[in-house]
Amino acid sequence: MGVAFDGHYAYVAAQYVGLQVIDMSNPANPRWVGSYDTPGEARAIAVAGNYAYVADGPWDLQILRVHLPRASSRRSG
């Protein structure tokens, strides 16, 4: 229902399946890299720094810490 971009990553608020993270570094071949099944219905998303803010229907706001590779380095989580 909502999409936010951070670098090469698209964060998708995908209603009943929660947050989906897609690597868009090659737009012709997007690659799923992770997800988080929120308790409600993920409707909107914003990303700032290492956090994703998900409007999650009746569960209000879910704040999720995200760790993804950036440029040539990797952060662990």
Secondary structure as UniProt FT lines:
FT   STRAND          2..6
FT   TURN            7..8
FT   STRAND          9..13
FT   TURN            16..17
FT   STRAND          19..23
FT   TURN            27..28
FT   STRAND          31..36
FT   STRAND          44..48
FT   TURN            49..50
FT   STRAND          51..55
FT   HELIX           57..59
FT   STRAND          61..65
FT   TURN            71..72
//
